[in-house]
Amino acid sequence: MDDWRLLYGGAWARVRQALRLSRADGRPIAPVAIGIGAVTWLVTLALAYLGPGGGPMALRQVLEDYGVTVRLLLAVPILLLDEYRVDTRVSILLPGMVASGLFAPGDQDEWQERVRATRHRMTRAATLLVLAGIVVLLVIPTLSNPIRVMAAEWAHGSALGNLSWAGVWYTVVGRPLFLFLGLLWVWRWMSISIFIFKTSRAPLVLQPSHPDKMGGLAIFMEMSTAVMAVIFTGSAVISAEVYYEMAHHGSTLKSFGPILIAYIVLALLVALGPLLSFSRLLARLRRRALFLYGVLASKHSVLFERKWFVKGPPVDELLGASEISSLTDLATAYFVAESIQTVPFGRGTLVTVALAAAAPMIPVVLLEIPLQEILTRLAKFVM
């Protein structure tokens, strides 16, 4: 298999090339990706200022609508650019599964076909059309009843229904752009999650003595990095909206705390939940490894004690005795078998996902609890 990428190809690759978002080999053109979000945001500002009833006040309202700014200036570029990082990583992980011998020769072709099917599912034209249709269904309520969907004053006017020109632009262009990219990434992770689950049910050849403590599967567990952009941008948008409510409407961190905590928990479940499908496989591997190495260690111990404690070998054989060295090696092998993880991810992965979800929330916390107060409290706990 020549191309192991999952996200690039098919209709989506043609769309990206047509919009000059990517080169022929899939590498993103960063200025264009950043420019799409920036231009959409700047047009929103211009229409708010120049439109009927606009002016400095409307311009200021758009600037203070942090959710709009984060969606267009942060989320859109990240969602456009991150797929190359993910594909680069995936193109190392997937062939590494084959190269490390996790599949018997007869099973490799079937698994590689599953890789192709997953890529086709994510990049075909039908997928893009369905996602675009969902976005249209989500946008229509805003056009028919904008006050119910968009509470921002700058978006209300008489240009189209109850929308201002800035509101029309953001409703028809800015918001759909963010929604389409967000839904595209959600669908990608759903497809990858299904792929992960099916891989956990494949006839894998796991090695009990593998030093990664997962039978050689640790390389595949890094597939969770594919969802980091969605988690980070989702947290950034939620945090921006919460920040706006706290800064302008007098809301408190206490009222939004459960939502923020729930998002972090949900992010952990979404990113790491699919990997748990390997837990049953790893638990079985651990039981098998402990049995095999336990039996081998018992046989070795019987022979070792019979030679060194029952018969009493000459003292001059003690130095450099191979039996003692093999006993140490066997003990190390048994320890590796005993340390096989039944949870297919480590503390580092857990912390990385949690940080991706929690980092954008820092400004929200600092808005209510100054940094100096946080450091003072931490110092009291430490001292």
Stockholm file with secondary structure:
# STOCKHOLM 1.0

chainA/1-383         MDDWRLLYGGAWARVRQALRLSRADGRPIAPVAIGIGAVTWLVTLALAYLGPGGGPMALRQVLEDYGVTVRLLLAVPILLLDEYRVDTRVSILLPGMVASGLFAPGDQDEWQERVRATRHRMTRAATLLVLAGIVVLLVIPTLSNPIRVMAAEWAHGSALGNLSWAGVWYTVVGRPLFLFLGLLWVWRWMSISIFIFKTSRAPLVLQPSHPDKMGGLAIFMEMSTAVMAVIFTGSAVISAEVYYEMAHHGSTLKSFGPILIAYIVLALLVALGPLLSFSRLLARLRRRALFLYGVLASKHSVLFERKWFVKGPPVDELLGASEISSLTDLATAYFVAESIQTVPFGRGTLVTVALAAAAPMIPVVLLEIPLQEILTRLAKFVM
#=GR chainA/1-383 SS CCCCCSSSCHHHHHHHHHTTSBCTTSCBCHHHHHHHHHHHHHHHHHHHHHSTTCSHHHHHHHHHCHHHHIIIIIIHHHHHHHHHHHHHHHHHHHHHHHHTTCBCHHHHHHHHHHHHHHHHHHHSHHHHHHHHHHHHHHHHHHHHCHHHHCCCGGGEEEEETTECHHHHHIIIIIHHHHHHHHHHHHHHHHHHHHHHHHHHTSCBCCCTTCTTSSTTCHHHHGGGGGGHHHHHHHHHHHHHHHHHHHHHSCCCHHHHHHHHHHHHHHHHHHHHTGGGGGHHHHHHHHHHHHHHHHHHHHHHHHHHHIIIIISCCCGGGSTTCHHHHHHHHHHHHHHHHHTCCSSSSCHHHHHHHHHHHHGGGHHHHHHHSCHHHHHHHHHHHHC
#=GC SS_cons         CCCCCSSSCHHHHHHHHHTTSBCTTSCBCHHHHHHHHHHHHHHHHHHHHHSTTCSHHHHHHHHHCHHHHIIIIIIHHHHHHHHHHHHHHHHHHHHHHHHTTCBCHHHHHHHHHHHHHHHHHHHSHHHHHHHHHHHHHHHHHHHHCHHHHCCCGGGEEEEETTECHHHHHIIIIIHHHHHHHHHHHHHHHHHHHHHHHHHHTSCBCCCTTCTTSSTTCHHHHGGGGGGHHHHHHHHHHHHHHHHHHHHHSCCCHHHHHHHHHHHHHHHHHHHHTGGGGGHHHHHHHHHHHHHHHHHHHHHHHHHHHIIIIISCCCGGGSTTCHHHHHHHHHHHHHHHHHTCCSSSSCHHHHHHHHHHHHGGGHHHHHHHSCHHHHHHHHHHHHC
//
